[in-house]
């Protein structure tokens, strides 16, 4: 029966359509029950059938509302408070097909967890033990601290044996899938999503509630804000960021009290003192070690905490003063807290009391019965604190709506209002929880350190290996998972395995860093080569452009001189053809007394032809001669100005172009 519960959760996820209302995915289960119970029947008969055959405990109120939907389909009729199955041709193929598909998924998940357990914990567990472990794990994500929910979960939580090792095993399995096997993770998440969807079955009137949190102030506690700042790991940061975004999308206001800001600053500063200490084992300390931070880094971070909180989109609200009409009985509330929580720090208890006092002060005796209608609510990661606040408010203050809500319950409600806006919210919540669940508490870790010190004293491990077990986060995870959180399971083999595992991780990280360094250097070399090629190309273009300019200038000037000479010769020839040489000499203002020169001018036509014939010097030769001389002169001038380097020249031109 317990395995059937997991199969049903997977089937619910497969049946769910975000466009339909909350009850549509449970209709096939109720219809299957109606077809198989004896008529007439009532709601109790349906509840029992679903529990017996599908492993789910559905509230009677939910069944009543579902039967109304089925009656409209004329599958069931009602008479004298009894129900009758009214058709013989009905075939509930939807649920039967989905159940068969889900069986295969659940079988794969169970086998994979059994394999993981043997490999990582050396514990051989049965199928029933795996099923119980999954149900216990999922039960930790039940709806808490809200009186308008009929029960906390649809799972048979009270019928299974609940043990701490179950949560550690499933958390370790999920964390391993996050790092190595997303395909198997998707299969497990089918069950997780199905479980979150069943939250709506626990409060069937949820579909009638407002779809927004407009004007509701959500005051987040220290743990939520530390997670959102990334001080408690990336998975927790992503989960909280999604929750913040969903609340914003639904119109809610993200807030925190000034006394919460003071506590955050104190927590971060205190954590800085434990980075180098064995006793330091909080999430902040572990993440600081993982990132290689120094104590001064955390202290510096804490100094600007207000600005960082505002950057998250939260409004810092002054903690309200004491108002007699809205004051709670702090002493009595402290007693309620004592029933649920064993505080080690009295100041932490006083801060929790103050937070609830502030919520009542803001609400001002309001009588809201739903989260959507309240002025303010306190959001905490501590489920026990949320439950104690709920019990106190209900029994002493006579209010239906709790002053506090745990963040998972809030995430479930916010997600159900608009699943399409935050499809990853359930998965991120579960991943963040799994990661946090693998952090050993201080008592457990000090047991590990003492055992390691004894091994060092006996010569079983070296001082260097002792330092590895002290400082390595990977070693902590390995010991905790290998022993399933039970200090009695810690032995020489467990610790030496952890040291070997951590040493291998350190080597892998070093190799990865070396490879990354080499890759970065190669990228820089490639970038430099690319830059050099581009620069060479640009210089080549510049050189060609400059030479082309010199050639154009030489061509232009050669043409001017050449054609000037032609014009001059033409003019001379015109005057030479005159019968009287005196006309020519008087035209140029010359007086030629030399007999040889006179002969030259008088016989210029014949002289030019004779010279060309003897030397072979043509007009083309003349143009090339001028061009080369002028080109050389232009180049020399540009070199003197520094605009042209000799390396730019690829040889002199040998002809006029």
C-alpha positions as CSV (number, residue, x, y, z in Angstrom):
1,X,0.0,0.0,0.0
2,X,2.8,2.4,0.8
3,X,4.4,1.9,-2.6
4,X,1.0,2.6,-4.2
5,X,1.1,6.0,-2.5
6,X,4.3,6.9,-4.4
7,X,2.9,5.5,-7.7
8,X,-0.2,7.7,-7.2
9,X,1.9,10.8,-6.6
10,X,3.7,10.1,-9.9
11,X,0.4,9.6,-11.6
12,X,-0.9,12.9,-10.2
13,X,2.0,14.7,-11.7
14,X,1.3,13.1,-15.1
15,X,-2.4,14.0,-14.9
16,X,-1.8,17.6,-13.8
17,X,-2.5,20.3,-16.3
18,X,-1.7,23.9,-15.2
19,X,-4.7,25.2,-17.1
20,X,-7.2,23.3,-15.0
21,X,-8.4,23.8,-11.4
22,X,-7.0,22.2,-8.4
23,X,-9.4,19.2,-8.3
24,X,-9.1,18.0,-11.9
25,X,-6.2,15.7,-11.3
26,X,-7.9,13.8,-8.5
27,X,-11.2,13.3,-10.4
28,X,-9.9,10.1,-12.2
29,X,-9.1,8.6,-8.8
30,X,-12.5,9.3,-7.4
31,X,-14.2,8.1,-10.6
32,X,-12.2,4.8,-10.4
33,X,-13.5,4.4,-6.8
34,X,-17.1,5.2,-7.8
35,X,-16.9,2.5,-10.4
36,X,-15.6,-0.2,-8.1
37,X,-17.4,0.4,-4.8
38,X,-20.9,-1.0,-4.3
39,X,-23.8,1.4,-4.9
40,X,-25.2,3.2,-3.1
41,X,-22.1,4.7,-1.5
42,X,-21.0,7.8,0.4
43,X,-17.9,9.9,0.7
44,X,-16.4,7.7,3.4
45,X,-16.5,4.7,1.0
46,X,-14.6,6.7,-1.6
47,X,-12.0,7.9,1.0
48,X,-11.4,4.3,2.1
49,X,-11.2,2.9,-1.4
50,X,-8.6,5.5,-2.5
51,X,-6.6,4.9,0.7
52,X,-6.7,1.1,0.3
53,X,-5.9,1.0,-3.5
54,X,-3.9,4.2,-4.1
55,X,-2.3,4.7,-0.8
56,X,-3.5,8.3,-0.4
57,X,-5.5,9.8,2.5
58,X,-7.8,12.3,0.8
59,X,-9.9,14.6,3.1
60,X,-13.7,13.9,3.0
61,X,-14.4,17.6,2.0
62,X,-12.2,17.2,-1.0
63,X,-14.1,14.0,-2.1
64,X,-17.5,15.9,-1.7
65,X,-16.4,18.7,-4.0
66,X,-15.0,16.2,-6.5
67,X,-18.2,14.2,-6.6
68,X,-20.1,17.4,-7.5
69,X,-17.9,17.7,-10.6
70,X,-18.5,14.0,-11.5
71,X,-22.3,14.4,-11.1
72,X,-22.2,17.1,-13.7
73,X,-20.7,14.6,-16.1
74,X,-23.6,12.2,-15.3
75,X,-21.3,9.4,-14.3
76,X,-22.7,9.5,-10.8
77,X,-26.1,10.5,-9.5
78,X,-27.1,11.5,-5.9
79,X,-30.2,10.6,-4.1
80,X,-31.0,10.9,-0.3
81,X,-27.4,11.8,0.5
82,X,-26.2,8.6,-1.3
83,X,-24.4,8.3,-4.6
84,X,-25.0,5.8,-7.4
85,X,-22.7,4.9,-10.3
86,X,-25.0,5.6,-13.2
87,X,-23.3,4.1,-16.3
88,X,-22.1,0.7,-17.4
89,X,-20.0,1.9,-20.4
90,X,-17.6,4.1,-18.5
91,X,-13.9,3.3,-19.0
92,X,-11.5,5.2,-16.7
93,X,-8.5,4.7,-19.1
94,X,-6.8,7.9,-18.0
95,X,-5.9,6.8,-14.5
96,X,-5.1,3.2,-15.4
97,X,-2.6,4.2,-18.1
98,X,-1.0,6.8,-15.9
99,X,-0.7,4.3,-13.0
100,X,1.1,1.8,-15.2
101,X,3.5,4.4,-16.5
102,X,4.2,5.6,-12.9
103,X,4.9,2.1,-11.7
104,X,7.9,1.9,-14.0
105,X,9.2,5.3,-12.8
106,X,8.8,4.3,-9.1
107,X,10.5,0.9,-9.7
108,X,13.5,2.7,-11.3
109,X,13.8,5.1,-8.4
110,X,13.7,2.4,-5.8
111,X,16.3,0.3,-7.5
112,X,18.5,3.3,-8.0
113,X,18.3,4.3,-4.3
114,X,19.1,0.7,-3.3
115,X,22.2,0.8,-5.5
116,X,23.2,4.2,-4.1
117,X,22.8,3.0,-0.5
118,X,25.1,0.0,-1.0
119,X,27.7,2.1,-2.8
120,X,27.8,5.1,-0.5
121,X,26.7,3.8,2.9
122,X,27.4,0.0,2.6
123,X,23.9,-0.5,3.8
124,X,21.7,-3.1,1.9
125,X,18.1,-2.0,2.2
126,X,14.8,-3.6,1.1
127,X,12.2,-2.1,-1.2
128,X,9.9,-1.5,1.7
129,X,12.7,0.4,3.5
130,X,13.3,2.6,0.5
131,X,9.5,3.3,0.2
132,X,9.4,4.2,3.9
133,X,12.4,6.5,3.5
134,X,10.9,8.4,0.6
135,X,7.6,8.9,2.4
136,X,9.3,10.1,5.5
137,X,11.5,12.5,3.5
138,X,8.4,13.9,1.6
139,X,6.5,14.2,4.8
140,X,9.0,16.9,5.9
141,X,7.5,19.0,3.1
142,X,4.0,18.8,4.4
143,X,1.7,21.8,5.0
144,X,2.2,23.2,8.5
145,X,0.9,25.8,10.8
146,X,-2.3,26.6,8.9
147,X,-5.6,25.7,10.6
148,X,-7.7,25.9,7.5
149,X,-5.9,22.8,6.1
150,X,-7.7,19.6,7.0
151,X,-4.5,17.6,7.5
152,X,-0.8,17.9,6.9
153,X,-0.3,15.4,4.1
154,X,-2.1,12.8,1.9
155,X,0.7,10.3,2.6
156,X,0.4,7.5,5.2
157,X,3.1,9.2,7.4
158,X,1.8,7.9,10.7
159,X,1.7,4.3,9.5
160,X,5.4,4.0,8.6
161,X,8.5,3.8,10.8
162,X,10.3,7.1,10.7
163,X,14.0,7.2,11.4
164,X,16.7,9.9,11.0
165,X,18.8,7.8,8.6
166,X,16.0,7.8,6.1
167,X,16.2,11.6,5.6
168,X,20.0,11.5,5.3
169,X,19.9,8.7,2.8
170,X,17.4,10.4,0.5
171,X,19.0,13.8,0.8
172,X,22.4,12.3,-0.1
173,X,20.8,10.5,-3.0
174,X,19.2,13.7,-4.3
175,X,22.4,15.7,-3.9
176,X,24.4,13.1,-5.8
177,X,21.8,13.2,-8.6
178,X,22.2,17.0,-8.8
179,X,25.9,16.6,-9.4
180,X,25.9,13.5,-11.6
181,X,22.6,12.3,-13.0
182,X,19.9,14.8,-14.0
183,X,17.9,12.1,-15.7
184,X,17.4,10.1,-12.5
185,X,16.8,13.3,-10.7
186,X,13.9,14.1,-13.0
187,X,12.3,10.8,-12.2
188,X,12.5,11.5,-8.4
189,X,11.1,15.0,-9.0
190,X,8.0,13.5,-10.6
191,X,7.1,12.2,-7.1
192,X,8.1,15.4,-5.4
193,X,5.9,17.5,-7.7
194,X,3.0,15.1,-7.2
195,X,3.4,15.5,-3.5
196,X,3.3,19.3,-3.7
197,X,0.3,19.2,-5.9
198,X,-1.6,17.2,-3.3
199,X,-1.3,20.2,-1.0
200,X,-4.4,21.6,-2.8
201,X,-6.4,18.5,-1.8
202,X,-5.8,19.3,1.9
203,X,-7.5,22.6,1.5
204,X,-10.1,22.2,-1.4
205,X,-11.4,25.7,-0.8
206,X,-8.0,27.0,-1.9
207,X,-9.3,27.4,-5.4
208,X,-11.8,30.0,-4.2
209,X,-9.0,32.1,-2.6
210,X,-7.6,35.2,-4.2
211,X,-4.9,34.6,-6.8
212,X,-2.7,37.3,-5.4
213,X,-1.1,38.5,-2.2
214,X,-1.7,42.2,-2.9
215,X,-0.8,44.4,0.1
216,X,0.4,41.5,2.3
217,X,3.7,42.1,4.0
218,X,5.9,39.1,4.2
219,X,8.6,39.5,6.9
220,X,11.4,37.1,6.3
221,X,13.6,35.7,9.1
222,X,17.4,35.6,9.4
223,X,17.8,32.2,7.8
224,X,15.8,33.1,4.7
225,X,17.8,36.3,4.2
226,X,21.1,34.6,4.8
227,X,20.2,32.1,2.1
228,X,19.1,34.7,-0.3
229,X,22.5,36.4,0.1
230,X,24.2,33.3,-1.0
231,X,26.0,32.8,2.4
232,X,24.4,29.3,2.8
233,X,25.2,27.8,-0.6
234,X,24.1,28.3,-4.1
235,X,21.1,25.8,-4.0
236,X,19.6,27.6,-1.0
237,X,20.1,31.0,-2.7
238,X,18.4,29.8,-5.9
239,X,15.5,28.4,-4.0
240,X,14.9,31.6,-1.9
241,X,15.4,33.8,-4.9
242,X,12.6,31.9,-6.7
243,X,10.3,32.3,-3.7
244,X,11.0,36.0,-3.5
245,X,10.2,36.3,-7.2
246,X,7.0,34.4,-6.9
247,X,5.8,36.5,-4.0
248,X,6.6,39.6,-5.9
249,X,4.7,38.4,-9.0
250,X,1.7,37.7,-6.8
251,X,1.7,41.3,-5.4
252,X,3.2,40.6,-2.0
253,X,5.7,42.9,-0.3
254,X,9.1,41.5,0.8
255,X,10.1,42.9,4.1
256,X,12.3,42.4,7.2
257,X,12.4,44.0,10.6
258,X,15.2,46.1,11.8
259,X,15.8,43.7,14.7
260,X,16.2,40.9,12.1
261,X,18.9,43.0,10.3
262,X,20.8,43.4,13.6
263,X,20.6,39.6,14.1
264,X,21.9,38.9,10.6
265,X,24.8,41.2,11.2
266,X,25.6,39.4,14.5
267,X,25.3,35.9,13.0
268,X,27.7,36.7,10.2
269,X,30.2,38.4,12.5
270,X,30.0,35.5,14.9
271,X,30.5,33.0,12.1
272,X,33.8,34.7,11.1
273,X,35.3,33.6,14.4
274,X,34.7,29.9,13.7
275,X,36.2,29.6,10.2
276,X,39.4,28.2,11.6
277,X,37.9,26.3,14.5
278,X,36.7,22.7,14.7
279,X,33.5,23.8,16.5
280,X,32.5,25.9,13.6
281,X,29.9,23.9,11.6
282,X,27.2,26.3,10.6
283,X,26.1,26.8,7.0
284,X,27.9,30.2,6.8
285,X,31.1,28.7,8.1
286,X,31.0,25.7,5.8
287,X,30.4,27.8,2.7
288,X,33.1,30.3,3.8
289,X,35.6,27.4,4.0
290,X,34.4,26.1,0.6
291,X,35.0,29.5,-1.0
292,X,38.3,30.0,0.8
293,X,37.2,33.1,2.7
294,X,39.0,34.6,5.6
295,X,37.4,35.9,8.9
296,X,38.0,39.5,7.7
297,X,36.0,38.8,4.6
298,X,32.8,38.0,6.6
299,X,33.4,41.0,8.9
300,X,33.7,43.3,6.0
301,X,30.6,41.8,4.4
302,X,28.5,42.3,7.5
303,X,29.4,46.0,7.7
304,X,27.3,46.7,4.5
305,X,24.5,44.2,5.2
306,X,21.7,46.8,5.0
307,X,22.6,47.8,1.5
308,X,22.8,44.1,0.4
309,X,19.4,43.4,1.9
310,X,17.9,46.4,0.1
311,X,19.5,45.1,-3.2
312,X,17.5,41.9,-2.7
313,X,14.3,43.9,-3.0
314,X,13.4,43.8,0.7
315,X,12.1,46.7,2.6
316,X,13.6,47.2,6.0
317,X,10.7,48.1,8.4
318,X,11.3,49.5,11.8
319,X,10.2,47.0,14.5
320,X,6.9,48.4,16.0
321,X,7.0,49.7,19.5
322,X,5.0,48.1,22.4
323,X,1.3,48.9,22.1
324,X,-0.8,47.7,25.0
325,X,-3.9,46.9,22.9
326,X,-2.0,44.7,20.5
327,X,0.5,43.2,23.0
328,X,0.9,39.4,23.3
329,X,1.7,37.5,26.5
330,X,5.4,37.0,25.9
331,X,5.8,34.8,28.9
332,X,3.1,32.4,27.8
333,X,4.4,32.4,24.2
334,X,7.8,31.6,25.5
335,X,6.4,28.5,27.1
336,X,4.8,27.4,23.8
337,X,8.2,27.8,22.2
338,X,9.7,25.7,24.9
339,X,7.4,22.8,23.9
340,X,8.7,22.7,20.3
341,X,12.3,24.1,20.5
342,X,15.2,23.5,22.8
343,X,16.9,26.9,22.5
344,X,20.7,27.0,23.2
345,X,20.8,30.7,22.9
346,X,18.4,32.8,25.0
347,X,18.9,35.8,22.8
348,X,17.7,33.8,19.8
349,X,14.5,33.0,21.7
350,X,13.9,36.6,22.6
351,X,14.3,37.7,19.0
352,X,11.7,35.1,17.9
353,X,9.3,36.3,20.5
354,X,9.9,39.9,19.4
355,X,9.2,38.9,15.7
356,X,5.7,37.5,16.6
357,X,5.0,40.5,18.8
358,X,5.7,42.8,15.9
359,X,3.3,40.8,13.6
360,X,0.5,41.2,16.1
361,X,1.3,44.9,16.4
362,X,1.0,45.4,12.6
363,X,-2.2,43.3,12.3
364,X,-3.9,45.4,15.0
365,X,-6.4,42.8,16.1
366,X,-7.5,41.9,12.6
367,X,-9.7,38.8,12.1
368,X,-8.4,37.6,8.8
369,X,-8.9,33.9,8.2
370,X,-6.7,33.6,5.1
371,X,-3.2,34.5,4.1
372,X,-4.5,36.7,1.2
373,X,-6.4,39.0,3.5
374,X,-3.9,39.6,6.3
375,X,-1.7,42.7,6.7
376,X,1.5,40.8,7.7
377,X,2.9,37.4,8.3
378,X,6.4,36.2,9.5
379,X,8.2,33.7,7.2
380,X,10.6,31.3,8.9
381,X,12.8,28.3,7.9
382,X,12.0,26.8,11.3
383,X,8.9,24.6,11.1
384,X,8.8,24.1,14.8
385,X,8.8,27.8,15.4
386,X,5.9,28.2,12.9
387,X,3.9,25.5,14.6
388,X,4.4,26.9,18.1
389,X,3.3,30.3,16.8
390,X,0.2,28.8,15.2
391,X,-0.7,26.9,18.4
392,X,-0.3,30.0,20.6
393,X,-2.3,32.2,18.3
394,X,-5.1,29.7,18.0
395,X,-5.3,28.8,21.6
396,X,-4.4,32.0,23.4
397,X,-5.1,34.9,21.0
398,X,-8.1,33.1,19.4
399,X,-6.9,33.9,15.9
400,X,-7.4,31.4,13.0
401,X,-4.5,32.6,10.9
402,X,-1.1,31.9,12.3
403,X,1.3,34.9,12.7
404,X,4.1,32.8,11.2
405,X,4.4,30.4,8.3
406,X,7.3,28.1,7.3
407,X,8.9,28.9,4.0
408,X,8.0,25.6,2.4
409,X,4.3,25.9,3.1
410,X,4.4,29.4,1.7
411,X,6.3,28.2,-1.4
412,X,3.7,25.5,-1.9
413,X,0.8,27.9,-1.7
414,X,2.5,30.5,-3.9
415,X,3.4,27.9,-6.5
416,X,-0.1,26.5,-6.6
417,X,-1.5,30.0,-7.3
418,X,0.6,30.2,-10.5
419,X,2.7,27.1,-11.3
420,X,3.5,28.4,-14.7
421,X,5.3,31.4,-13.3
422,X,7.7,29.4,-11.2
423,X,7.8,25.8,-12.5
424,X,11.2,25.1,-10.8
425,X,10.2,26.3,-7.3
426,X,9.3,22.8,-5.9
427,X,12.5,21.2,-7.2
428,X,14.7,24.1,-5.9
429,X,13.1,23.8,-2.5
430,X,13.7,20.1,-2.3
431,X,17.3,20.4,-3.6
432,X,18.2,23.2,-1.1
433,X,16.8,21.1,1.8
434,X,18.8,18.0,0.7
435,X,22.0,20.0,0.6
436,X,21.4,21.5,4.1
437,X,20.4,18.1,5.5
438,X,23.9,16.8,4.8
439,X,25.5,19.2,7.3
440,X,26.4,17.4,10.5
441,X,25.6,19.1,13.8
442,X,28.4,20.2,16.0
443,X,28.1,17.2,18.4
444,X,28.4,14.7,15.6
445,X,31.4,16.5,14.1
446,X,33.3,16.8,17.3
447,X,32.9,13.0,17.7
448,X,34.5,12.6,14.3
449,X,37.4,14.9,15.3
450,X,38.0,13.1,18.6
451,X,38.0,9.7,16.7
452,X,40.5,11.1,14.1
453,X,42.7,12.4,16.9
454,X,42.8,9.0,18.5
455,X,43.8,7.4,15.2
456,X,46.6,10.0,14.8
457,X,47.9,9.3,18.3
458,X,47.9,5.5,17.5
459,X,49.8,6.2,14.3
460,X,47.0,5.1,12.0
461,X,46.9,8.4,10.2
462,X,49.4,11.2,9.9
463,X,49.1,14.8,11.1
464,X,48.6,16.0,7.6
465,X,45.7,13.5,7.2
466,X,44.2,14.8,10.5
467,X,44.3,18.3,9.1
468,X,42.5,17.1,6.0
469,X,39.7,15.7,8.0
470,X,39.5,18.9,10.0
471,X,39.4,21.3,7.1
472,X,37.8,19.4,4.2
473,X,34.1,20.0,3.5
474,X,34.1,16.9,1.3
475,X,35.4,14.8,4.2
476,X,32.6,16.0,6.4
477,X,30.0,15.0,3.8
478,X,31.6,11.6,3.3
479,X,31.7,10.8,7.0
480,X,28.1,12.0,7.5
481,X,26.7,10.0,4.6
482,X,28.8,6.9,5.2
483,X,27.6,6.7,8.8
484,X,24.1,8.0,8.0
485,X,24.4,10.6,10.7
486,X,25.0,8.1,13.5
487,X,28.1,8.8,15.5
488,X,28.1,5.1,16.7
489,X,28.9,4.1,13.1
490,X,32.1,6.1,12.9
491,X,35.2,3.9,12.9
492,X,38.7,3.8,11.4
493,X,37.5,2.6,8.0
494,X,34.9,5.5,7.8
495,X,37.5,8.1,8.6
496,X,40.3,6.7,6.4
497,X,37.8,6.5,3.5
498,X,36.8,10.1,4.1
499,X,40.5,11.2,4.1
500,X,41.2,9.3,0.9
501,X,38.1,10.8,-0.7
502,X,39.0,14.3,0.4
503,X,42.6,13.9,-0.8
504,X,41.4,12.7,-4.2
505,X,39.0,15.7,-4.4
506,X,41.9,18.1,-3.5
507,X,44.0,16.5,-6.3
508,X,41.2,16.7,-8.7
509,X,40.6,20.3,-7.8
510,X,44.3,21.1,-8.2
511,X,44.3,19.3,-11.6
512,X,41.2,21.2,-12.6
513,X,42.7,24.5,-11.5
514,X,45.9,23.7,-13.4
515,X,43.9,22.8,-16.5
516,X,41.9,25.9,-16.1
517,X,45.1,28.0,-15.8
518,X,46.6,26.3,-18.9
519,X,43.3,26.9,-20.8
520,X,43.3,30.5,-19.8
521,X,47.0,30.9,-20.9
522,X,46.2,29.3,-24.2
523,X,43.2,31.6,-24.7
524,X,45.5,34.6,-23.9
525,X,48.1,33.3,-26.4
526,X,45.4,32.9,-29.0
527,X,44.1,36.3,-28.2
528,X,47.5,37.9,-28.6
529,X,48.1,36.0,-31.8
530,X,44.8,37.2,-33.1
531,X,45.6,40.8,-32.0
532,X,49.0,40.6,-33.7
533,X,47.4,39.3,-36.9
534,X,44.8,42.1,-36.8
535,X,47.5,44.7,-36.2
536,X,49.7,43.3,-39.0
537,X,46.7,43.4,-41.3
538,X,45.9,47.0,-40.3
539,X,49.5,48.0,-40.8
540,X,49.6,46.3,-44.1
541,X,46.5,48.1,-45.2
542,X,48.0,51.4,-43.9
543,X,51.3,50.7,-45.8
544,X,49.4,49.9,-49.0
545,X,47.3,53.0,-48.7
546,X,50.3,55.2,-48.1
547,X,52.3,53.7,-51.0
548,X,49.2,54.1,-53.2
549,X,49.0,57.7,-52.1
550,X,52.7,58.3,-53.1
551,X,52.1,56.7,-56.4
552,X,49.0,58.8,-57.1
553,X,51.0,62.0,-56.1
554,X,53.9,61.0,-58.4
555,X,51.5,60.2,-61.2
556,X,49.8,63.5,-60.8
557,X,53.0,65.6,-60.7
558,X,54.6,63.6,-63.6
559,X,51.6,64.3,-65.7
560,X,51.7,68.0,-64.9
561,X,55.4,68.3,-65.9
562,X,55.1,66.0,-68.9
563,X,52.2,67.8,-70.4
564,X,53.7,71.2,-69.6
565,X,56.7,70.1,-71.7
566,X,54.5,69.0,-74.5
567,X,52.8,72.3,-74.6
568,X,56.1,74.1,-74.5
569,X,57.4,72.0,-77.4
570,X,54.3,72.5,-79.4
571,X,54.6,76.3,-79.0
572,X,58.3,76.1,-80.0
573,X,57.4,74.0,-83.1
574,X,54.7,76.5,-84.1
575,X,57.2,79.4,-84.0
576,X,59.9,77.3,-85.6
577,X,57.7,76.9,-88.6
578,X,57.7,80.8,-89.0
579,X,59.7,82.0,-91.9
580,X,61.6,84.4,-89.8
581,X,63.6,83.2,-86.8
582,X,63.6,86.7,-85.4
583,X,59.9,86.3,-84.7
584,X,60.7,83.4,-82.4
585,X,63.5,85.1,-80.5
586,X,61.5,88.3,-80.1
587,X,58.5,86.3,-78.8
588,X,60.6,84.8,-76.0
589,X,62.5,88.0,-75.5
590,X,65.7,86.2,-76.4
591,X,68.6,87.3,-78.6
592,X,70.5,84.3,-80.0
593,X,74.0,85.2,-81.0
594,X,75.5,81.7,-80.9
595,X,75.5,80.3,-84.4
596,X,75.1,76.7,-83.1
597,X,72.1,77.5,-81.1
598,X,70.5,79.3,-84.0
599,X,71.1,76.3,-86.1
600,X,69.5,74.1,-83.4
601,X,66.3,76.2,-83.2
602,X,66.1,76.5,-87.0
603,X,66.4,72.7,-87.4
604,X,64.5,71.6,-84.1
605,X,62.2,69.2,-85.9
606,X,65.0,67.4,-87.6
607,X,67.2,67.6,-84.4
608,X,64.6,66.0,-82.1
609,X,64.0,63.2,-84.5
610,X,67.8,62.7,-84.9
611,X,68.3,62.6,-81.0
612,X,65.5,60.1,-80.5
613,X,66.8,57.9,-83.3
614,X,70.3,57.9,-81.9
615,X,69.4,57.4,-78.1
616,X,66.2,55.5,-78.4
617,X,64.8,57.9,-75.8
618,X,61.0,58.1,-76.3
619,X,58.2,60.1,-74.6
620,X,57.4,56.9,-72.6
621,X,61.0,56.8,-71.4
622,X,60.8,60.4,-70.5
623,X,57.6,59.9,-68.5
624,X,59.0,57.0,-66.6
625,X,62.2,58.9,-65.8
626,X,60.2,61.8,-64.4
627,X,57.8,59.5,-62.5
628,X,60.6,57.6,-60.7
629,X,62.4,60.8,-59.8
630,X,59.3,62.4,-58.5
631,X,58.2,59.2,-56.6
632,X,61.5,59.0,-54.9
633,X,61.3,62.6,-53.9
634,X,57.8,62.2,-52.4
635,X,58.9,59.1,-50.5
636,X,61.9,60.8,-49.1
637,X,59.7,63.8,-47.9
638,X,57.2,61.4,-46.2
639,X,60.1,59.6,-44.4
640,X,61.5,62.9,-43.1
641,X,58.0,63.7,-41.7
642,X,57.8,60.2,-40.1
643,X,54.6,59.2,-42.0
644,X,56.3,56.5,-43.9
645,X,58.7,53.8,-42.7
646,X,61.1,52.0,-45.0
647,X,59.6,48.7,-43.9
648,X,56.4,49.8,-45.6
649,X,58.1,49.8,-49.0
650,X,57.9,46.8,-51.2
651,X,60.3,48.1,-53.9
652,X,60.2,51.1,-56.2
653,X,57.8,51.3,-59.1
654,X,59.6,51.0,-62.5
655,X,57.1,52.7,-64.7
656,X,54.5,55.4,-64.9
657,X,51.0,54.2,-64.1
